[in-house]
Amino acid sequence: MIKIEKLIPGGFALGTAESGKKLFFWNALPGEIVTEYKITKNKSSYAEAIATSIKNPSPYRKEPRDDCYLSTSPWQILDYQYELEQKALLVQEIFREHDIKIDTPAVITDGKDYEYRNKMEYSLYYDLGKAKIFPAFHARGSHRKIPITKSSLERPEIFKKAQEIVDDLNARGEEARKYQTLLLRCNQNGEVSGGLYENHQPHPVFKNLKDTILGQEYSYSPNGFFQINLPVYELALMEIQKHITTENVLDLYAGVGTIGLSVARDKNLTLVEVDKSAYKELVSNANNAKTILAKSEDVLEYIAPDQAVILDPPRAGCDKKLIDKLLEISPERIIYLSCNPATQARDTKFLLEKYQIKLVKTFNFFPHTPHIENLVILERKNG
């Protein structure tokens, strides 16, 4: 029997075996006792596992809505308010590990914890007994596919379209193994685009979708990068907009431009993006803003003291060259939105040499999952 100590970054529940080996559990909550479990990854110093039998269930445990919850959203077992509290504590702990003391951040949500995703990718599974193809997800910790008949995270229009496509495959007697994946995306008006990726064939080109964010219309490809939860993303953008106090704004890692163009379209705005597909969409969205196709760390000459610099890097965080240049030039304000608070905290620690933290807020872009989106506003110490 293993008592669960706490939830840790990444979403696992931490327990310790009698041998001293650390065990990282799915399907377990703090205070519970795991009596049976299935190991999915076994290393010399730790193991990952799925709890299959629980003693003393937590008062915060909820019945998951989906049978496939461990594949898509393992925190369906958490009471939603408890989830928000845990995410705030995790952000605080991550920053503490980097010797940065912050108050427990507010966690912002629009209250909609299901049917929020505007994009979903399914595998296909052929059921021999029923002689039918089903949409499927991969079982956590394995390559095994789990057929599904319902899914609660994505907007209903997406799952309805997935079922229509699979029904058509079944009517035509198609083979599931012919296809790599089924990708679908939905805009706020309920229009769905996307489709099947066939094995050993070029990726298909899907019809672009359009959405309006803070009054700015954006065009984007269903298989490109675009935020998954637009209502909560808008809440983050409204917070960012409050802190744009300079006339000059530099948006690095800009993607299709949704941050800079939403919060600073009336400013002297420069946007930088390295991905050619995203950049093409950025240009079409940009109106009169300046756009640059390059790595953010390769255009350091565009950083200036009288700027607000927006950072929204990939999970790896900012390149050290960029951090060093920000410290050298010291723009007036740095607005750092991150999907990985660990690398954000690492980068923030470097920046505190010349900056102070003005604000930390956490946004629940991905309810019932351990993913955390965190905003840090940094202000130059000399004002």
Disulfide bonds with the S-S distance in Angstrom:
none
